[in-house]
Amino acid sequence: MSVSSRSIRIGSRKSQLALVQTYWVQAELQGHYQDRQFDVETMSTQGDKILDVPLAKIGDKGLFTKELEVAMLENQVDLAVHSLKDLPTKLPDGLMLGCVTKRVNPADALVVNEKHRDKQLETLPEGSVIGTSSLRRLAQLRHHFPHLSFKDVRGNVNTRLAKLDAGEYDAIILAVAGLERLDMADRVHQVISSDISLHAVGQGALGIECRTGDQEILNLLKALEHKPTRDRCYAERAFLRELEGGCQVPIGVNTHIEGNMLNLTGMVASLDGQQMLKNTISGPCEEAEQLGRELAMQLRNSGAGAILAEIFAQIGRE
């Protein structure tokens, strides 16, 4: 079989959401290249296997990506589809972010137990138990709603919803994007304003990782690239990378583009929500990564470095 006609192998996690996203990418590529064959190969990652430990305690260097990356480096698959928010900002040698797809709503969502269907985040009773596995969400919600109680929740979306419906939690926080992709938009009780919760870096976008310099794959992926989303996410990822923060630290962002100007808001908070640093920077889309780095340096100079050092000490990581 010639190189130009060989089957392209797409790597994916086995979770329902990961497969929905991967099959979407497969269908898009198949639609653009009808003479090519695209096969999906699935595998479980460390993050899928360890469900009884908070994510921040495990460490996040490739928590949901490492097994897929090994498969690419060993030429078992040609590309891997990730929720971009799960993809570390520093990739292994030999791999690169080959494509960023068009972003869907990156906001966080409040999902409530039936008994609170008449409530909003602002009106939940004191002591209500809110489930989240994200330190970013935890810190911001503690900052705005110190009267609420917070409890870790792990598992896939269906597992988390089952725990909520069984009464283990009064509400949980999930990504709007994930619920929409799973055709569960009806479970979004409230879209949380960015004034309350800045979203995760890359949230709502898919990142397709491939081998560095694999021109055949890079050329195929051009059909799925969405430049405005790419510029926004490159700025967000540069911000996170410069702060040396991983996916499991209280760092939030918000980006939008007006004309050719990219606006990036970034936030760093302490775990208890008592300290919160936030700032906004604007500049040309062509300077997306530079804007991210500059904003990170501004926040570090305002004390973000000390906040993050304390967080790493608290969760037992250097």
Secondary structure, 3 states (H helix, E strand, C coil): CCHHHCCEEEEEECCHHHHHHHHHHHHHHHHHCCCCCEEEEEECCHHHHCCCCCHHHHCCCCCCCHHHHHHHHCCCCCEEEEEHHHCCCCCCCCEEEEEECCCCCCCEEEEECHHHCCCCHHHCCCCCEEECCCHHHHHHHHHHCCCCEEECCCCCHHHHHHHHHCCCCCEEEEEHHHHHHCCCHHHCCEECCCCCCCECCCCCCEEEEEECCCHHHHHHHHHHCCHHHHHHHHHHHHHHHHCCCCCCCCEEEEEEEECCEEEEEEEEECCCCCCEEEEEEEEEHHHHHHHHHHHHHHHHHHHHHHHHHHHHHHCCCC
